[in-house]
Amino acid sequence: MKKFMLFIMATILIFTSSLSHAFEALPATPPIPADNPISAAKIELGKQLFFDPRLSVDGTISCNSCHNVMSGGTDNRAVSVGVGGQKGGRSAPTVWNAAFLSSQFWDGRAATLEDQAKGPILAHVEMGMPSADTAVKRIKSINGYVQSFKAVFGGDDPVTYDNIAKAIATYERTLVTPNSPFDRYQRGDKNAMSATAIRGMKTVSDLGCTSCHSGVNFAGPDLPMGQAFLQKFPVFPGSEYDKKYKLMDDLGRYTVTKKDSDKNIWRVPTWRNVVLTAPYFHNGAVKTLDEAIRVMAKTQLNKNVTNEQVADISAFLNSLTGEFPVQTLPHLPNYSFASIVDDE
């Protein structure tokens, strides 16, 4: 019996070691680009802009409307609702830990958080500003913002669309959720994860899930910013899920590049905090995590998973929920009566 127990312990140690290359603990801070250094004042300015609905054409939608940092970083809708009640075609990805991704948006079309921040403001179904100049004019009409931009960026004309994006991206780089049970386990606390979660960790490795979901963000390997980690979805078309969840209606990266080779190609999403970001997939068609696990196993690996495997994988994914830094609503600078402008 003693020899058997020693064998089991040795097997566990070998298994844990073998996963170390695929699974990594989350660093406390993400990469910071050289052309957008971080500062406390820039973080605060970016936070104000992130929460300010005046960056939308009718003053009703902020970045936080779709990427709610008071919860899991999404709006938990199948697709988000923008100005005038318009709906887009894709689910809002979480903003938490997005700074660890090498590209942004479901199709990976934005190379950086700065590039991503510029998109929704001008998208007609999202925040609806008619032009970057209009957005800049709106911010310039608010004296408190003008003073903050001068303090943060300097120069004669600091309120620019690039600087708006830089400030928002800087705030987003503070949205990191470290110290999940998995992270503590990886750092040596072998009681941090349940036996079920540990089985689930082995299961996702055995099934082949880690060929895509690896690295610190479980979204692929560490790549240079702008180099998207992309995969086909579904890899194995023809299952019942294609029609049931309309998996192939949206052609993914093809809508950007118009290359046939990019049809149904997507950026690999993070697994971190995934239990908080339902509904799932690019179209938000799958409501539960257990069903999402079954869909992924079949469409990506051509495997049917058992209920026990689903439960184990779900437990492991639960262990990836990190600690969320407390978010408080910022005080937004006010218009003065004389500064209100008609910019529409």
PyMOL commands that set and color helices and strands:
alter all, ss='L'
color gray80, all
select helices_A, chain A and resi 2-19+40-51+53-55+63-66+83-85+98-100+113-122+132-140+143-153+161-172+181-186+195-207+209-211+240-244+254-257+260-262+274-276+289-301+307-318+337-339
alter helices_A, ss='H'
color red, helices_A
select strands_A, chain A and resi 230-232+265-267
alter strands_A, ss='S'
color yellow, strands_A
deselect
rebuild
show_as cartoon
